Amino acid sequence: MAFPKKKSRRIIVDDHQYRWMVKGDFYGVMLLIISEEYNGQKLLQISGIA
Protein backbone atom coordinates (compact mmCIF):
# COMPACT_ATOMS: atom_id res chain seq x y z
CA MET A 1 0.00 0.00 0.00
CA ALA A 2 1.54 3.27 -1.08
CA PHE A 3 0.52 6.66 0.26
CA PRO A 4 0.37 9.68 -2.01
CA LYS A 5 3.32 11.92 -1.18
CA LYS A 6 1.23 15.10 -1.22
CA LYS A 7 -1.42 13.83 1.19
CA SER A 8 0.81 12.12 3.75
CA ARG A 9 3.48 13.25 6.19
CA ARG A 10 6.82 11.62 6.98
CA ILE A 11 7.99 10.98 10.53
CA ILE A 12 11.16 9.38 11.88
CA VAL A 13 11.13 7.45 15.16
CA ASP A 14 14.35 5.81 16.42
CA ASP A 15 15.88 5.99 12.92
CA HIS A 16 12.87 4.24 11.31
CA GLN A 17 10.91 6.10 8.64
CA TYR A 18 7.12 6.09 8.58
CA ARG A 19 4.37 7.90 6.68
CA TRP A 20 1.05 8.85 8.18
CA MET A 21 -2.17 10.32 6.89
CA VAL A 22 -5.66 11.07 8.08
CA LYS A 23 -8.70 10.45 5.92
CA GLY A 24 -12.09 11.85 6.75
CA ASP A 25 -15.53 11.55 5.23
CA PHE A 26 -19.18 11.67 6.23
CA TYR A 27 -18.89 8.44 8.24
CA GLY A 28 -15.82 9.25 10.35
CA VAL A 29 -12.06 9.68 10.48
CA MET A 30 -9.27 7.15 9.85
CA LEU A 31 -5.59 7.43 10.88
CA LEU A 32 -3.15 5.25 8.91
CA ILE A 33 0.56 4.72 9.59
CA ILE A 34 2.85 2.69 7.33
CA SER A 35 6.55 1.85 7.32
CA GLU A 36 8.61 3.29 4.46
CA GLU A 37 11.38 0.76 5.08
CA TYR A 38 9.39 -2.49 5.00
CA ASN A 39 7.50 -2.29 1.68
CA GLY A 40 4.63 -0.25 3.06
CA GLN A 41 3.75 -2.57 5.93
CA LYS A 42 0.69 -1.18 7.69
CA LEU A 43 1.48 -0.54 11.36
CA LEU A 44 -1.65 1.18 12.65
CA GLN A 45 -5.16 1.88 11.51
CA ILE A 46 -7.61 3.66 13.80
CA SER A 47 -11.16 4.41 12.74
CA GLY A 48 -13.73 6.47 14.56
CA ILE A 49 -16.85 8.51 14.13
CA ALA A 50 -16.20 12.22 13.78
C-alpha positions in Angstrom: 0.0 0.0 0.0 1.5 3.3 -1.1 0.5 6.7 0.3 0.4 9.7 -2.0 3.3 11.9 -1.2 1.2 15.1 -1.2 -1.4 13.8 1.2 0.8 12.1 3.8 3.5 13.2 6.2 6.8 11.6 7.0 8.0 11.0 10.5 11.2 9.4 11.9 11.1 7.4 15.2 14.3 5.8 16.4 15.9 6.0 12.9 12.9 4.2 11.3 10.9 6.1 8.6 7.1 6.1 8.6 4.4 7.9 6.7 1.0 8.9 8.2 -2.2 10.3 6.9 -5.7 11.1 8.1 -8.7 10.5 5.9 -12.1 11.8 6.8 -15.5 11.5 5.2 -19.2 11.7 6.2 -18.9 8.4 8.2 -15.8 9.2 10.3 -12.1 9.7 10.5 -9.3 7.2 9.8 -5.6 7.4 10.9 -3.1 5.2 8.9 0.6 4.7 9.6 2.8 2.7 7.3 6.5 1.9 7.3 8.6 3.3 4.5 11.4 0.8 5.1 9.4 -2.5 5.0 7.5 -2.3 1.7 4.6 -0.2 3.1 3.7 -2.6 5.9 0.7 -1.2 7.7 1.5 -0.5 11.4 -1.6 1.2 12.6 -5.2 1.9 11.5 -7.6 3.7 13.8 -11.2 4.4 12.7 -13.7 6.5 14.6 -16.9 8.5 14.1 -16.2 12.2 13.8 
